Amino acid sequence: MYFERLNEQNVEHYIAYLKLAMEQEPDMMTADVIDEEEIRARLREPFYEKSTSILAMENNQVAGRIEYHFYGCIQDGYRMAYVNWVYVLPEYRHSGVARKLFAEFEKDCEKHEIHQYYLIRATNENADRFYKKFENVQLDEEPMLRKILKDN
């Protein structure tokens, strides 16, 4: 297994992965349709430059991904990361793929001197078991507060 950042060279593998995920577990996806042209266009949009997707690759196919972005407080210089998305295809689960994706993410956090990160936890048994194995984390009863300001 190896890891790549999502880019224009591997976007077709990423789209194939999304289609497979949508086919296998539509309820786990946040979109109803995979808009291939929009995905390709987002890779060129300045707004998305601060988002990073790391792809776990196996046999030239995407097995899973973690997507995140960094941000900070100008006043005190505190640096944070927010994990937007973690998903591993069912056939690759329980083999350490998600753990390796988080390790790659944490390396990037270290490189950018990030103080802490946040995520909204999925609320399912697999996710709960996975996150409870993390060291030095605080798991609250509620996964996190979220207020939607604009629909898609």
C-alpha positions in Angstrom: 0.0 0.0 0.0 1.2 3.5 -0.8 -0.3 7.0 -0.4 -0.8 9.8 -2.8 -2.4 13.3 -2.5 -5.4 13.7 -4.7 -4.4 15.6 -7.9 -5.3 15.8 -11.6 -3.1 12.8 -12.4 -5.0 10.4 -10.1 -8.4 11.9 -10.1 -9.8 9.2 -12.4 -8.8 6.5 -9.8 -10.5 8.7 -7.1 -13.7 9.0 -9.1 -13.8 5.2 -9.7 -13.4 4.8 -5.9 -16.3 7.2 -5.2 -18.5 5.3 -7.6 -17.7 2.0 -6.0 -18.3 3.4 -2.5 -21.6 4.9 -3.7 -22.6 1.5 -5.2 -21.6 -0.5 -2.1 -22.7 1.9 0.7 -24.9 4.7 -0.6 -26.1 5.6 2.9 -22.5 6.3 4.0 -22.0 8.9 1.2 -22.9 12.6 1.6 -23.9 13.1 -2.0 -26.6 11.4 -4.1 -24.6 11.6 -7.3 -20.9 11.7 -8.3 -20.5 14.8 -10.5 -17.2 13.9 -12.3 -16.8 17.2 -14.0 -17.3 19.2 -10.8 -14.8 17.0 -9.0 -12.2 17.6 -11.7 -13.0 21.4 -11.7 -12.6 21.6 -7.9 -9.0 20.4 -8.2 -8.3 23.7 -10.1 -10.3 26.0 -7.9 -8.3 28.2 -5.5 -11.0 27.8 -2.8 -10.1 24.1 -2.5 -6.3 24.5 -2.4 -6.4 24.4 1.4 -8.1 21.0 1.4 -6.0 17.9 1.2 -7.1 14.4 0.3 -4.7 11.5 0.9 -5.5 8.4 -1.0 -4.5 4.9 0.2 -3.6 3.1 -3.0 -3.5 -0.7 -3.6 -2.8 -2.2 -7.0 -3.3 1.2 -8.7 -6.8 1.6 -7.1 -8.0 3.8 -4.2 -8.8 1.7 -1.1 -9.6 4.6 1.2 -9.0 8.3 1.8 -8.8 11.0 4.4 -9.6 14.6 3.6 -8.7 17.5 5.8 -7.6 21.2 6.0 -5.5 23.3 8.3 -6.5 26.6 9.9 -5.3 28.8 12.7 -6.0 31.7 15.0 -4.2 34.9 14.1 -4.3 36.2 17.6 -2.4 33.5 19.4 -0.9 31.4 16.5 -2.7 28.3 17.5 -2.8 25.8 14.6 -5.6 23.3 14.1 -6.7 20.7 11.5 -10.2 19.6 10.7 -10.8 16.1 9.2 -13.7 16.4 6.7 -13.9 12.8 5.6 -12.5 9.3 6.2 -13.7 6.3 4.3 -12.3 2.9 3.5 -13.9 0.6 1.1 -15.5 -2.4 2.9 -13.1 -5.0 1.4 -10.1 -3.1 2.9 -11.5 -2.6 6.4 -10.0 -4.2 9.5 -6.6 -4.3 7.7 -5.1 -1.1 9.1 -5.9 1.2 6.1 -7.7 3.9 8.2 -5.0 3.8 10.8 -2.4 4.3 8.1 -4.3 7.2 6.6 -4.4 8.9 10.0 -0.7 8.3 10.4 -0.1 10.0 7.0 -2.4 12.9 8.1 -0.6 13.2 11.5 2.8 13.4 9.6 1.4 16.3 7.7 0.1 17.9 10.9 3.6 17.5 12.4 5.2 19.1 9.4 2.9 22.1 9.7 3.2 22.3 13.5 -0.5 21.6 14.1 -1.5 21.7 17.8 -4.7 19.6 17.6 -7.3 18.3 15.2 -11.0 17.8 15.1 -13.5 15.7 13.3 -17.1 14.8 13.3 -17.2 11.1 14.1 -19.5 8.8 12.2 -22.0 7.2 14.5 -21.7 3.5 13.7 -20.2 0.6 15.5 -17.1 0.3 13.3 -16.3 4.0 13.6 -16.8 3.9 17.4 -14.5 0.9 17.8 -11.9 2.6 15.6 -11.9 6.0 17.4 -11.8 4.4 20.9 -8.4 2.9 20.0 -6.9 6.4 19.5 -4.5 7.6 22.2 -4.7 11.1 23.8 -8.1 11.9 22.5 -11.3 13.1 24.0 -14.5 11.5 22.7 -17.6 13.4 23.7 -21.1 11.8 23.7 -22.1 13.9 20.8 -19.9 13.7 17.7 -19.7 17.5 17.3 -21.9 20.5 16.7 -22.6 21.5 13.1 -24.8 24.2 11.7 -25.5 24.2 8.0 -25.5 27.7 6.5 -26.0 26.8 2.9 -27.4 23.7 1.1 -25.6 22.2 -1.8 
